[in-house]
Amino acid sequence: MEALNLDDIKLEKRIKILIVDDRPDNLLSIETILENDNYEIVKAQSGKAALKILLNQHDFTLILMDVQMPDINGLETASLIYQREKLKHIPIIFITAHNYNDEHVFEGYKIGAIDYIYKPINPELLRFKVGVFAEMYQKNHQLLLQEQKLKQMNANLAREIEERRMSEERVRLLNQQLLENNRSLKATIEELDRFAYVASHDLQEPLRKILVFSDKLLSTQRQHVTEDMMRYMEKIMKSSERMQKLINDLLAFSRQEDNAAGFTEVDLNHLVADVLSDMEVEIEKNRAQVKVDSLPTLWANPSGMRQLFQNLISNAIKFRKPEIVPIVSIYCQANDTPMNSEFDTNCRIVVEDNGIGFDEKYAEEIFVVFKRLHSYHEYEGTGVGLSICKKIIDKHQGRISAESENGKGSRFYIDLPLQKSFMKIPDGTLNKLSLEE
């Protein structure tokens, strides 16, 4: 809001004086005394003439009026002037040749006069008194301008306050709507997760029967069926197995709880070693090399972390280059920028491979459930694994991202918040786990 500056208030009105006297020589005399003070002089030779002027002009600074005039004297004229609301602010000085008694003078003051000047007029006294009222007018005018500016500033301030109040109200309503939308979205997601779980669970039983009876037909009726029928049965078995994998992945995806249950202090070095032990057959089968650097200890859900690393390592091995030994490196990078005010810092864990890679434009899409960059004929899988990884990291208030290039491998970045009390990175050099046939 603009500050009030009195230097900005300029007096543009000229001092305007009405002189009322029935004798032209007296009018000329008073005008001559005041002419050097740059006043605007308006003259009237009777009370009626003064009233006529005042019908259209209300901006006089002062009225100098003779008391003794024909028709309407000065006191009567003053009385009529002050009956009009617009003229009550104009001070009147009576000019008279008589030295009236106190009662008569009181009558003039009672009507509204502010002073008397006696004839013969003392020029210095007249200039002094007119100057006093001119200065009072200037100050009054300045105060009026200041008051107008203050009123304008107050109006602007009131408008700003009202606009701010309305803005705050809009923000409050938007926040309330956002909270309601979030609650609704959360309820919808939970309902979808429950549906996915129930649907996947209920599909397992009929699928299990398809697999069992198909296997029985293949094993017991092989010699009684044609070659085409055998090929069809094998396709049924493969499709059923792929569907079973999809159902299991959906169940895993929907089981990721949205709470902090099961969180504890986790040493990722031990956890990754357990994951590699469970994957020993797969690693040996593909002649893969997995290199693990020292990893931190953090507050996490052990089963979620185990599934995270298992999915990432399995993906790295699956999308390998033909005839090239797959190499997977897992290491930790320092990252001093906190992702969440509740935590002191965060760390970055990198899972890097030398596989086929992918186009960088799909770096975000690969974490969408069922999103596949290759058909299942080229590479097995359901397109759920990386979406499970993202859901796990979201529950840990972290981030997962990827960068890659076709034919040049991939790097997956896992940013996890750390409390200093859990930021424990063991000493030691790079540990290498190479499992080969």
Helices and strands as residue ranges (DSSP letters): G 6-8, E 16-20, H 24-34, G 35-37, E 40-44, H 47-56, E 62-66, H 74-81, G 85-87, E 92-96, H 102-111, E 115-118, H 123-220, G 222-224, H 227-254, E 264-267, H 268-278, H 280-285, E 289-292, E 297-300, H 302-318, E 327-335, E 345-353, G 360-362, G 365-367, H 385-395, E 399-404, E 410-418, G 420-422, E 431-434
